Amino acid sequence: MKSINPAHTTRFAPSPTGYLHIGHAFSAMDAASAATDQGRLLLRIEDTDKGRCKAVFEDAIYEDLAWLGLGWELPVRRQSEHFDDYQSALKDLDRLGLLYPCFCTRAQILREIENSALAPHQHMNGPNGPVYPGTCRQLAKAEQKRRIRNGEPNAIRLRTDVALKGTGALTWTDELRGEVNATPEIFGDVILARKDTLVSYHLACTWDDALQGVTLVTRGEDLFPSTHLHRLLQALLNLPTPSYRHHSLLIGKDGKKFSKRNQSFTLRCLRSLGWTKQQVISEFDHLKAWHL
């Protein structure tokens, strides 16, 4: 878990939508390991989803991390307090002509795919499922404004292909995989904001990593595909590109990764059963063995 550069600034950035589990502990301690020898460890609370994020879970995050013996710089950045920053970034992208409103529901998108000339299996699938077929891309400005004025729910999408024409080829560096060619087109025209969620994870975390001076992003390998898109957003917004390390995930005996729904392995539960920090660390190696 030791970083190549011992003076990195890194971060642990959980969402307070449930109690931290043992997989979170592994990720937090991996981030902390990169901050040894004069490095910096930041804690960021990614609480942009107002419907799912709860104060009780945020309080538990601080308690669980302290129990693990981790310390972090203050103040803690809470994303819900900085929507103006993300709106500013969206305006920059809009000025470049890269954004458009999308009025499609998930059901409408699936029907569009089913009714198209291509068979469903011929449509491109991205990390988040079927890639958006671009139904709203060609709407006239007047029609966009009319539908927005009428209060129709909409999401803001990025014209990914146009964005890539402007940036050209992009790369990023992963400490475990070396130089990686960025292929953000795997996401299609990704959503960057919704009416109910004012900013997407992708835009908020990319902006915050740059703002906070993060030089090494450590996170699970399940987020590896997201980095392709984050590299594009960095180029479009003239943000620095940190190094990345996507660590393996802890896997339970059932072959599934841990989730917040798996209450038996939350740190809160393990503490109540009398576990110590050292027992949690010892469990890392045992659980990783199920992944191999």
DACORRA-V298954 format. One record per backbone hydrogen bond with DSSP energy under -0.5 kcal/mol. NH is the residue of the N-H (numbers start at 1). CO is the residue of the C=O. If there is no record, write none. Layout:
# DACORRA-V298954
{{NH CO} {NH CO}}
This chain:
# DACORRA-V298954
{{6 4} {8 5} {8 34} {10 8} {10 40} {12 42} {17 15} {22 265} {24 21} {25 21} {26 22} {27 23} {28 24} {29 25} {30 26} {31 27} {32 28} {33 29} {34 30} {34 31} {35 32} {36 33} {39 35} {40 8} {42 10} {42 40} {44 12} {45 77} {46 14} {46 44} {47 45} {50 48} {52 49} {53 49} {54 16} {58 54} {59 55} {60 56} {61 57} {62 58} {63 59} {64 60} {65 61} {66 62} {67 63} {68 64} {69 66} {70 65} {73 41} {77 43} {78 76} {79 45} {79 77} {81 78} {82 79} {85 82} {86 82} {87 83} {88 84} {89 85} {90 86} {91 87} {92 88} {93 89} {94 90} {95 91} {96 92} {97 94} {98 93} {100 157} {102 155} {109 105} {110 106} {111 107} {112 108} {113 109} {114 110} {115 111} {116 112} {116 113} {122 119} {123 119} {123 120} {126 129} {129 126} {131 124} {137 134} {139 136} {144 140} {145 141} {146 142} {147 143} {148 144} {149 145} {150 146} {151 148} {152 147} {155 102} {156 193} {157 100} {157 155} {158 190} {159 98} {160 158} {163 159} {164 160} {165 161} {166 162} {167 163} {168 164} {172 180} {174 178} {175 244} {178 174} {180 172} {182 170} {186 183} {187 184} {188 185} {190 188} {192 156} {193 156} {194 197} {195 154} {200 192} {204 200} {205 201} {206 202} {207 203} {208 204} {209 205} {210 206} {211 207} {212 208} {213 210} {214 209} {215 9} {216 9} {217 243} {218 216} {219 245} {221 247} {223 220} {224 221} {227 223} {227 224} {228 224} {228 225} {229 225} {230 226} {231 227} {232 228} {233 229} {234 230} {235 231} {236 232} {237 233} {238 235} {239 234} {242 240} {243 215} {244 173} {245 217} {247 219} {247 245} {251 287} {252 256} {255 252} {258 250} {262 259} {263 261} {265 262} {266 263} {267 20} {268 20} {270 266} {271 267} {272 268} {273 269} {274 271} {275 270} {280 276} {281 277} {282 278} {283 279} {284 280} {284 281} {285 281} {286 282} {287 283} {288 284} {289 285} {290 286} {290 287} {291 288} {292 288}}
